[in-house]
Amino acid sequence: MSESAYFSASYSEARGKFLAAAEAAGARIESVQHPLKGPSGEALYNDVAVLREPGDKAVFFTNSATHGIEGYCGSGAQTAFFSTSLVRDRPKGVAVVVSHAINPHGFAHGQRVNEDNVDLNRNFIDHSAGHPDNPPYAEVQGLLVPADWDGPSREAADGAIARFIADRGEWAFQAAVTLGQYQHPEGLFYGGLKPVWSNARFRDLVRRHVVGFERVGFIDFHTGLGPSGHGEIISVGSSASDLYRRAHDWYGDQVRSSDSGGGSVSAPVQGSIIDGLVEEGGDAEITPVALEYGTVPVMEVLNSLRGDAWLHLSDSNPDRRLADAIRAEVRRAFYTETDAWKTAICARADELTRKAYAGLAG
């Protein structure tokens, strides 16, 4: 079967393919419904597929759609996992837990954020301890979502962003925008002021299906950064941390740290889903990474998110053609719908899965 067959054109199609593949592989399925509906009124779910034998000491754990629309990629890789020899080749003593569409609302509605405009991968902080400031974001906040998307305020904002980049560099702009912020609910990369539905659901599934294993290998699928089709392995730990050291032992010199100076395509982040896993994981030895696949250049990705925020959060009333064009740009930024790209996604996921198997069995 061609790798493209594992990928889908909608959330509902992706869910159907995933469930069929997981059930055919003998997995036990747990489905938890999201309180809201999809764009056509369809029910939305986080589905977890589990393969476990008595005595298993380790678990291979993957997750898709932390960033909603990025679930097209992650779902395809997860469906391929259950449809190929990967699932049959897992070592003795290694269980499998696969979380499909942890942010089903964003996936179904074609957005990176959740139903509250919250970036789930910035939501896993201790909200009771207050919310950190992000002064660099405050500098550019007023430029990100202009009053109009195809008029003079957009042109002025784009010009100011270009001057910022000319003065400080594209990386400084990316870092300012993407670290995560908690003061502007209408802005980009907003982490929220409390745990959102997907945060609570993820913590619950970790406690139910992951806690109790001695070793955990975790891959969180993402898209939107790096060269098209390349899957960068990102550790959220500093290069001196145990998390990074174990990831390097498993995956080699291709591992990058998202900390400053770590060489990753991702700028540092706060409140990631990996932080939530580590908090809930008990005494397990956890080796978590994000697998970040490239699509289009980073400024095109960020501009698509600016357009999405303008479309959904401003007082705009755009005509249908403009709204459709913005949605198409968001989709293009996070999902490359070519056979070559999909083949690259599956090949890289296969490679990392087998290395994780070796690490878990070692």
C-alpha positions as a Markdown table, in Angstrom:
| # | Residue | x | y | z |
|---|---|---|---|---|
| 1 | Met | 0.0 | 0.0 | 0.0 |
| 2 | Ser | 1.2 | 3.5 | -0.8 |
| 3 | Glu | 2.1 | 5.6 | 2.2 |
| 4 | Ser | -0.4 | 8.3 | 1.0 |
| 5 | Ala | -3.2 | 5.9 | 1.8 |
| 6 | Tyr | -2.6 | 6.3 | 5.5 |
| 7 | Phe | -3.2 | 10.1 | 5.3 |
| 8 | Ser | -6.6 | 11.9 | 5.1 |
| 9 | Ala | -8.4 | 15.0 | 3.9 |
| 10 | Ser | -10.4 | 15.6 | 7.0 |
| 11 | Tyr | -10.5 | 14.8 | 10.8 |
| 12 | Ser | -13.4 | 12.4 | 10.4 |
| 13 | Glu | -11.6 | 10.4 | 7.6 |
| 14 | Ala | -8.4 | 10.4 | 9.7 |
| 15 | Arg | -10.2 | 9.0 | 12.7 |
| 16 | Gly | -11.9 | 6.3 | 10.7 |
| 17 | Lys | -8.6 | 5.1 | 9.2 |
| 18 | Phe | -6.9 | 5.2 | 12.5 |
| 19 | Leu | -9.5 | 3.2 | 14.3 |
| 20 | Ala | -9.8 | 0.6 | 11.6 |
| 21 | Ala | -6.0 | 0.1 | 11.5 |
| 22 | Ala | -5.7 | -0.1 | 15.3 |
| 23 | Glu | -8.6 | -2.5 | 15.7 |
| 24 | Ala | -7.2 | -4.7 | 12.9 |
| 25 | Ala | -4.0 | -4.8 | 14.8 |
| 26 | Gly | -5.8 | -6.0 | 17.9 |
| 27 | Ala | -5.6 | -2.8 | 20.0 |
| 28 | Arg | -8.0 | -2.0 | 22.7 |
| 29 | Ile | -9.6 | 1.4 | 22.1 |
| 30 | Glu | -10.6 | 4.0 | 24.6 |
| 31 | Ser | -12.6 | 7.0 | 23.1 |
| 32 | Val | -13.3 | 10.2 | 25.1 |
| 33 | Gln | -15.7 | 12.7 | 23.4 |
| 34 | His | -14.9 | 16.4 | 23.3 |
| 35 | Pro | -17.7 | 18.6 | 24.5 |
| 36 | Leu | -17.9 | 20.6 | 21.3 |
| 37 | Lys | -18.6 | 19.5 | 17.7 |
| 38 | Gly | -16.8 | 19.6 | 14.4 |
| 39 | Pro | -17.6 | 22.0 | 11.5 |
| 40 | Ser | -20.3 | 19.7 | 10.2 |
| 41 | Gly | -21.8 | 18.9 | 13.6 |
| 42 | Glu | -19.8 | 15.7 | 13.9 |
| 43 | Ala | -18.7 | 14.4 | 17.3 |
| 44 | Leu | -15.0 | 14.8 | 18.2 |
| 45 | Tyr | -12.9 | 12.4 | 20.1 |
| 46 | Asn | -9.5 | 11.7 | 21.6 |
| 47 | Asp | -8.9 | 8.0 | 20.9 |
| 48 | Val | -6.3 | 5.9 | 22.6 |
| 49 | Ala | -5.2 | 2.6 | 21.2 |
| 50 | Val | -3.4 | 0.2 | 23.6 |
| 51 | Leu | -1.5 | -3.0 | 23.0 |
| 52 | Arg | -0.3 | -4.5 | 26.3 |
| 53 | Glu | 0.7 | -7.9 | 27.7 |
| 54 | Pro | 1.0 | -8.9 | 31.3 |
| 55 | Gly | 4.6 | -8.3 | 32.5 |
| 56 | Asp | 5.4 | -5.5 | 30.0 |
| 57 | Lys | 7.9 | -3.2 | 31.7 |
| 58 | Ala | 8.2 | -0.5 | 29.0 |
| 59 | Val | 5.8 | 1.5 | 26.7 |
| 60 | Phe | 6.2 | 3.1 | 23.3 |
| 61 | Phe | 3.8 | 6.1 | 23.5 |
| 62 | Thr | 2.9 | 8.5 | 20.6 |
| 63 | Asn | 0.6 | 11.5 | 20.4 |
| 64 | Ser | -0.9 | 13.5 | 17.5 |
| 65 | Ala | -2.7 | 16.8 | 17.0 |
| 66 | Thr | -1.3 | 18.7 | 20.0 |
| 67 | His | -1.5 | 21.5 | 17.5 |
| 68 | Gly | -4.8 | 20.6 | 15.9 |
| 69 | Ile | -4.3 | 20.8 | 12.2 |
| 70 | Glu | -0.8 | 19.2 | 12.6 |
| 71 | Gly | -2.8 | 16.0 | 13.3 |
| 72 | Tyr | -3.0 | 15.3 | 9.5 |
| 73 | Cys | 0.7 | 14.3 | 9.7 |
| 74 | Gly | 0.6 | 12.6 | 13.1 |
| 75 | Ser | -2.5 | 10.6 | 12.3 |
| 76 | Gly | -1.0 | 9.4 | 9.0 |
| 77 | Ala | 2.1 | 8.2 | 10.9 |
| 78 | Gln | 0.0 | 6.5 | 13.6 |
| 79 | Thr | -2.2 | 4.8 | 11.1 |
| 80 | Ala | 0.9 | 3.6 | 9.2 |
| 81 | Phe | 2.2 | 2.2 | 12.5 |
| 82 | Phe | -0.7 | 0.0 | 12.9 |
| 83 | Ser | -0.9 | -1.0 | 9.2 |
| 84 | Thr | 2.7 | -2.1 | 8.7 |
| 85 | Ser | 5.3 | -4.4 | 10.3 |
| 86 | Leu | 6.1 | -1.8 | 12.9 |
| 87 | Val | 3.4 | -2.9 | 15.2 |
| 88 | Arg | 4.4 | -6.6 | 14.8 |
| 89 | Asp | 8.1 | -5.9 | 15.3 |
| 90 | Arg | 7.8 | -4.4 | 18.8 |
| 91 | Pro | 10.1 | -6.1 | 21.3 |
| 92 | Lys | 8.9 | -8.5 | 23.9 |
| 93 | Gly | 8.1 | -6.6 | 27.1 |
| 94 | Val | 7.2 | -3.3 | 25.3 |
| 95 | Ala | 3.6 | -2.1 | 25.3 |
| 96 | Val | 2.1 | 0.4 | 22.9 |
| 97 | Val | -0.1 | 3.4 | 23.7 |
| 98 | Val | -1.1 | 5.7 | 20.8 |
| 99 | Ser | -3.1 | 8.9 | 21.5 |
| 100 | His | -4.9 | 10.1 | 18.4 |
| 101 | Ala | -6.1 | 13.7 | 18.2 |
| 102 | Ile | -5.5 | 15.1 | 21.7 |
| 103 | Asn | -6.8 | 18.4 | 20.3 |
| 104 | Pro | -9.6 | 17.1 | 18.1 |
| 105 | His | -11.4 | 20.5 | 17.9 |
| 106 | Gly | -8.3 | 22.2 | 16.3 |
| 107 | Phe | -7.8 | 19.2 | 14.0 |
| 108 | Ala | -11.4 | 19.2 | 12.8 |
| 109 | His | -11.7 | 23.0 | 12.4 |
| 110 | Gly | -8.4 | 23.3 | 10.6 |
| 111 | Gln | -6.7 | 25.4 | 13.4 |
| 112 | Arg | -3.4 | 25.0 | 15.3 |
| 113 | Val | -5.0 | 26.2 | 18.5 |
| 114 | Asn | -7.9 | 24.7 | 20.5 |
| 115 | Glu | -11.4 | 25.9 | 21.0 |
| 116 | Asp | -10.3 | 28.7 | 23.3 |
| 117 | Asn | -7.5 | 30.0 | 21.1 |
| 118 | Val | -5.1 | 28.3 | 23.4 |
| 119 | Asp | -1.8 | 26.8 | 22.2 |
| 120 | Leu | -2.0 | 23.4 | 24.0 |
| 121 | Asn | 1.8 | 23.1 | 23.8 |
| 122 | Arg | 2.1 | 26.2 | 26.0 |
| 123 | Asn | -0.7 | 25.3 | 28.4 |
| 124 | Phe | 1.2 | 22.8 | 30.7 |
| 125 | Ile | 2.5 | 25.3 | 33.2 |
| 126 | Asp | 1.6 | 25.6 | 36.9 |
| 127 | His | -1.3 | 28.0 | 36.5 |
| 128 | Ser | -1.6 | 28.4 | 40.3 |
| 129 | Ala | 1.9 | 29.9 | 40.4 |
| 130 | Gly | 1.0 | 32.8 | 38.1 |
| 131 | His | 1.8 | 33.4 | 34.4 |
| 132 | Pro | 5.2 | 34.4 | 33.1 |
| 133 | Asp | 5.7 | 37.6 | 31.1 |
| 134 | Asn | 7.1 | 37.6 | 27.6 |
| 135 | Pro | 8.5 | 41.1 | 27.0 |
| 136 | Pro | 9.7 | 40.4 | 23.5 |
| 137 | Tyr | 6.2 | 39.3 | 22.5 |
| 138 | Ala | 4.8 | 42.5 | 23.9 |
| 139 | Glu | 7.0 | 44.4 | 21.5 |
| 140 | Val | 5.4 | 42.7 | 18.4 |
| 141 | Gln | 1.9 | 41.9 | 19.6 |
| 142 | Gly | 0.4 | 45.0 | 18.0 |
| 143 | Leu | 1.8 | 44.0 | 14.6 |
| 144 | Leu | 0.6 | 40.4 | 14.5 |
| 145 | Val | -3.1 | 40.7 | 14.0 |
| 146 | Pro | -3.8 | 43.9 | 12.0 |
| 147 | Ala | -7.2 | 45.6 | 11.7 |
| 148 | Asp | -7.5 | 44.4 | 8.1 |
| 149 | Trp | -5.9 | 41.5 | 6.3 |
| 150 | Asp | -5.8 | 43.0 | 2.8 |
| 151 | Gly | -5.5 | 46.7 | 3.4 |
| 152 | Pro | -3.3 | 49.5 | 4.7 |
| 153 | Ser | -3.0 | 48.3 | 8.3 |
| 154 | Arg | -1.7 | 44.9 | 7.1 |
| 155 | Glu | 0.8 | 46.7 | 4.9 |
| 156 | Ala | 2.0 | 48.8 | 7.8 |
| 157 | Ala | 2.3 | 45.8 | 10.1 |
| 158 | Asp | 4.2 | 43.8 | 7.6 |
| 159 | Gly | 6.6 | 46.7 | 7.1 |
| 160 | Ala | 7.2 | 47.0 | 10.8 |
| 161 | Ile | 7.8 | 43.3 | 11.1 |
| 162 | Ala | 10.3 | 43.5 | 8.2 |
| 163 | Arg | 12.2 | 46.3 | 10.0 |
| 164 | Phe | 12.2 | 44.2 | 13.2 |
| 165 | Ile | 13.7 | 41.3 | 11.3 |
| 166 | Ala | 16.2 | 43.5 | 9.5 |
| 167 | Asp | 17.4 | 44.9 | 12.8 |
| 168 | Arg | 17.4 | 41.8 | 15.0 |
| 169 | Gly | 17.1 | 38.8 | 12.6 |
| 170 | Glu | 14.4 | 36.3 | 11.7 |
| 171 | Trp | 15.3 | 34.0 | 14.6 |
| 172 | Ala | 14.7 | 36.8 | 17.2 |
| 173 | Phe | 11.2 | 37.4 | 15.7 |
| 174 | Gln | 10.4 | 33.7 | 15.7 |
| 175 | Ala | 11.6 | 33.4 | 19.3 |
| 176 | Ala | 9.6 | 36.5 | 20.4 |
| 177 | Val | 6.4 | 35.2 | 18.9 |
| 178 | Thr | 6.6 | 31.5 | 19.7 |
| 179 | Leu | 7.9 | 31.2 | 23.2 |
| 180 | Gly | 4.4 | 31.4 | 24.6 |
| 181 | Gln | 2.5 | 34.3 | 26.2 |
| 182 | Tyr | -0.3 | 34.5 | 28.8 |
| 183 | Gln | -1.4 | 38.2 | 28.6 |
| 184 | His | -3.1 | 38.5 | 25.2 |
| 185 | Pro | -5.9 | 35.9 | 24.7 |
| 186 | Glu | -6.5 | 37.3 | 21.2 |
| 187 | Gly | -2.9 | 36.8 | 20.2 |
| 188 | Leu | -0.7 | 34.1 | 18.9 |
| 189 | Phe | 0.9 | 31.2 | 21.0 |
| 190 | Tyr | -1.4 | 32.1 | 23.9 |
| 191 | Gly | -1.0 | 29.6 | 26.7 |
| 192 | Gly | -4.2 | 30.2 | 28.5 |
| 193 | Leu | -4.9 | 31.0 | 32.2 |
| 194 | Lys | -6.0 | 27.5 | 33.3 |
| 195 | Pro | -5.7 | 23.9 | 32.1 |
| 196 | Val | -7.9 | 23.4 | 29.0 |
| 197 | Trp | -9.9 | 20.2 | 28.1 |
| 198 | Ser | -7.0 | 18.6 | 26.1 |
| 199 | Asn | -4.6 | 19.2 | 29.0 |
| 200 | Ala | -6.9 | 17.5 | 31.5 |
| 201 | Arg | -7.5 | 14.7 | 29.0 |
| 202 | Phe | -3.8 | 14.1 | 28.3 |
| 203 | Arg | -3.0 | 14.0 | 32.0 |
| 204 | Asp | -5.8 | 11.5 | 32.6 |
| 205 | Leu | -4.7 | 9.1 | 29.8 |
| 206 | Val | -1.1 | 9.2 | 31.0 |
| 207 | Arg | -2.3 | 8.3 | 34.5 |
| 208 | Arg | -4.5 | 5.5 | 33.1 |
| 209 | His | -2.3 | 4.0 | 30.4 |
| 210 | Val | 1.3 | 5.1 | 31.0 |
| 211 | Val | 2.0 | 5.4 | 34.7 |
| 212 | Gly | 3.3 | 2.1 | 36.1 |
| 213 | Phe | 5.8 | 1.3 | 33.4 |
| 214 | Glu | 9.5 | 1.5 | 34.2 |
| 215 | Arg | 10.5 | 3.1 | 30.9 |
| 216 | Val | 8.6 | 5.4 | 28.6 |
| 217 | Gly | 9.5 | 6.4 | 25.1 |
| 218 | Phe | 7.4 | 9.2 | 23.8 |
| 219 | Ile | 7.0 | 10.9 | 20.4 |
| 220 | Asp | 4.8 | 13.9 | 19.9 |
| 221 | Phe | 4.2 | 14.6 | 16.2 |
| 222 | His | 4.4 | 18.2 | 14.9 |
| 223 | Thr | 4.7 | 20.1 | 11.6 |
| 224 | Gly | 5.6 | 23.5 | 10.4 |
| 225 | Leu | 9.4 | 24.0 | 11.1 |
| 226 | Gly | 12.4 | 23.0 | 9.1 |
| 227 | Pro | 13.1 | 21.8 | 5.6 |
| 228 | Ser | 10.1 | 20.3 | 3.8 |
| 229 | Gly | 9.7 | 16.6 | 4.7 |
| 230 | His | 12.6 | 16.5 | 7.1 |
| 231 | Gly | 11.7 | 15.3 | 10.6 |
| 232 | Glu | 13.9 | 17.0 | 13.3 |
| 233 | Ile | 14.1 | 15.2 | 16.6 |
| 234 | Ile | 13.7 | 17.8 | 19.4 |
| 235 | Ser | 14.3 | 17.4 | 23.1 |
| 236 | Val | 12.8 | 20.0 | 25.4 |
| 237 | Gly | 15.6 | 19.4 | 27.9 |
| 238 | Ser | 18.8 | 21.4 | 27.9 |
| 239 | Ser | 21.8 | 19.6 | 26.4 |
| 240 | Ala | 23.0 | 18.9 | 29.9 |
| 241 | Ser | 19.7 | 17.3 | 31.1 |
| 242 | Asp | 18.9 | 13.6 | 31.6 |
| 243 | Leu | 16.1 | 13.9 | 29.1 |
| 244 | Tyr | 18.5 | 15.1 | 26.4 |
| 245 | Arg | 21.1 | 12.6 | 27.3 |
| 246 | Arg | 18.7 | 9.7 | 27.0 |
| 247 | Ala | 17.3 | 11.0 | 23.7 |
| 248 | His | 20.8 | 11.3 | 22.3 |
| 249 | Asp | 21.6 | 7.7 | 23.4 |
| 250 | Trp | 18.6 | 6.5 | 21.5 |
| 251 | Tyr | 18.6 | 8.7 | 18.4 |
| 252 | Gly | 22.2 | 9.9 | 18.1 |
| 253 | Asp | 23.6 | 13.2 | 17.0 |
| 254 | Gln | 20.4 | 14.2 | 15.1 |
| 255 | Val | 18.8 | 15.2 | 18.4 |
| 256 | Arg | 18.5 | 18.9 | 19.0 |
| 257 | Ser | 17.6 | 20.8 | 22.1 |
| 258 | Ser | 14.9 | 23.5 | 21.9 |
| 259 | Asp | 16.8 | 25.5 | 24.6 |
| 260 | Ser | 18.7 | 28.6 | 23.4 |
| 261 | Gly | 21.8 | 27.5 | 21.6 |
| 262 | Gly | 20.5 | 23.9 | 21.1 |
| 263 | Gly | 20.5 | 24.1 | 17.3 |
| 264 | Ser | 16.9 | 23.3 | 16.9 |
| 265 | Val | 14.5 | 24.7 | 14.3 |
| 266 | Ser | 12.2 | 25.4 | 17.3 |
| 267 | Ala | 12.8 | 28.3 | 19.6 |
| 268 | Pro | 12.5 | 27.7 | 23.3 |
| 269 | Val | 9.0 | 27.0 | 24.6 |
| 270 | Gln | 7.3 | 26.9 | 28.0 |
| 271 | Gly | 4.4 | 24.7 | 29.1 |
| 272 | Ser | 4.8 | 21.9 | 26.6 |
| 273 | Ile | 2.9 | 18.7 | 26.5 |
| 274 | Ile | 6.1 | 16.9 | 27.3 |
| 275 | Asp | 6.3 | 18.9 | 30.6 |
| 276 | Gly | 2.9 | 17.4 | 31.4 |
| 277 | Leu | 4.0 | 13.9 | 30.7 |
| 278 | Val | 7.1 | 14.3 | 32.9 |
| 279 | Glu | 4.9 | 15.7 | 35.7 |
| 280 | Glu | 2.5 | 12.9 | 35.5 |
| 281 | Gly | 4.9 | 10.1 | 34.7 |
| 282 | Gly | 5.7 | 9.1 | 38.3 |
| 283 | Asp | 9.0 | 7.3 | 38.8 |
| 284 | Ala | 9.4 | 6.1 | 35.2 |
| 285 | Glu | 12.5 | 6.8 | 33.1 |
| 286 | Ile | 11.0 | 8.9 | 30.4 |
| 287 | Thr | 12.6 | 9.6 | 27.0 |
| 288 | Pro | 10.4 | 12.2 | 25.3 |
| 289 | Val | 10.9 | 13.9 | 22.0 |
| 290 | Ala | 9.0 | 16.0 | 19.5 |
| 291 | Leu | 9.3 | 15.0 | 15.9 |
| 292 | Glu | 9.0 | 18.2 | 13.9 |
| 293 | Tyr | 8.4 | 17.9 | 10.2 |
| 294 | Gly | 9.2 | 20.8 | 7.8 |
| 295 | Thr | 6.6 | 22.1 | 5.4 |
| 296 | Val | 7.1 | 25.7 | 4.1 |
| 297 | Pro | 9.4 | 28.6 | 5.3 |
| 298 | Val | 8.9 | 29.7 | 8.8 |
| 299 | Met | 7.7 | 33.2 | 7.9 |
| 300 | Glu | 5.0 | 31.7 | 5.7 |
| 301 | Val | 3.9 | 29.5 | 8.7 |
| 302 | Leu | 3.8 | 32.5 | 11.1 |
| 303 | Asn | 1.9 | 34.6 | 8.5 |
| 304 | Ser | -0.7 | 31.9 | 8.1 |
| 305 | Leu | -1.2 | 32.0 | 11.9 |
| 306 | Arg | -1.6 | 35.7 | 11.8 |
| 307 | Gly | -4.3 | 35.3 | 9.2 |
| 308 | Asp | -6.0 | 32.6 | 11.2 |
| 309 | Ala | -6.1 | 34.8 | 14.3 |
| 310 | Trp | -7.4 | 37.7 | 12.3 |
| 311 | Leu | -10.1 | 35.5 | 10.7 |
| 312 | His | -11.4 | 34.0 | 14.0 |
| 313 | Leu | -10.7 | 36.7 | 16.7 |
| 314 | Ser | -11.0 | 40.1 | 15.1 |
| 315 | Asp | -14.2 | 42.0 | 14.4 |
| 316 | Ser | -13.6 | 41.3 | 10.7 |
| 317 | Asn | -16.4 | 40.2 | 8.4 |
| 318 | Pro | -14.4 | 39.0 | 5.5 |
| 319 | Asp | -15.9 | 37.8 | 2.2 |
| 320 | Arg | -15.9 | 34.1 | 1.7 |
| 321 | Arg | -13.1 | 34.1 | -0.9 |
| 322 | Leu | -10.7 | 35.8 | 1.6 |
| 323 | Ala | -11.7 | 33.5 | 4.4 |
| 324 | Asp | -11.2 | 30.4 | 2.3 |
| 325 | Ala | -7.8 | 31.7 | 1.1 |
| 326 | Ile | -6.7 | 32.2 | 4.7 |
| 327 | Arg | -7.8 | 28.7 | 5.7 |
| 328 | Ala | -6.0 | 27.2 | 2.7 |
| 329 | Glu | -2.8 | 29.0 | 3.7 |
| 330 | Val | -3.0 | 27.5 | 7.2 |
| 331 | Arg | -3.5 | 24.0 | 5.8 |
| 332 | Arg | -0.6 | 24.5 | 3.4 |
| 333 | Ala | 1.6 | 25.7 | 6.3 |
| 334 | Phe | 1.1 | 22.5 | 8.3 |
| 335 | Tyr | 0.2 | 19.8 | 5.8 |
| 336 | Thr | 2.0 | 19.1 | 2.5 |
| 337 | Glu | -0.4 | 17.0 | 0.4 |
| 338 | Thr | 2.1 | 15.3 | -1.9 |
| 339 | Asp | 3.1 | 11.7 | -2.1 |
| 340 | Ala | 6.7 | 12.5 | -1.6 |
| 341 | Trp | 6.1 | 14.4 | 1.6 |
| 342 | Lys | 3.9 | 11.6 | 3.0 |
| 343 | Thr | 6.5 | 9.0 | 2.2 |
| 344 | Ala | 9.1 | 11.0 | 4.0 |
| 345 | Ile | 6.9 | 11.3 | 7.1 |
| 346 | Cys | 6.4 | 7.5 | 7.3 |
| 347 | Ala | 10.0 | 6.7 | 6.6 |
| 348 | Arg | 11.2 | 9.0 | 9.4 |
| 349 | Ala | 8.6 | 7.8 | 11.8 |
| 350 | Asp | 9.6 | 4.2 | 11.1 |
| 351 | Glu | 13.2 | 5.0 | 11.7 |
| 352 | Leu | 12.5 | 6.7 | 15.1 |
| 353 | Thr | 10.1 | 4.0 | 16.2 |
| 354 | Arg | 12.7 | 1.3 | 15.7 |
| 355 | Lys | 15.3 | 3.3 | 17.6 |
| 356 | Ala | 12.8 | 3.8 | 20.4 |
| 357 | Tyr | 12.1 | 0.1 | 20.5 |
| 358 | Ala | 15.9 | -0.6 | 20.9 |
| 359 | Gly | 16.1 | 2.0 | 23.6 |
| 360 | Leu | 13.1 | 0.6 | 25.5 |
| 361 | Ala | 14.3 | -3.0 | 25.2 |
| 362 | Gly | 17.9 | -2.3 | 26.1 |
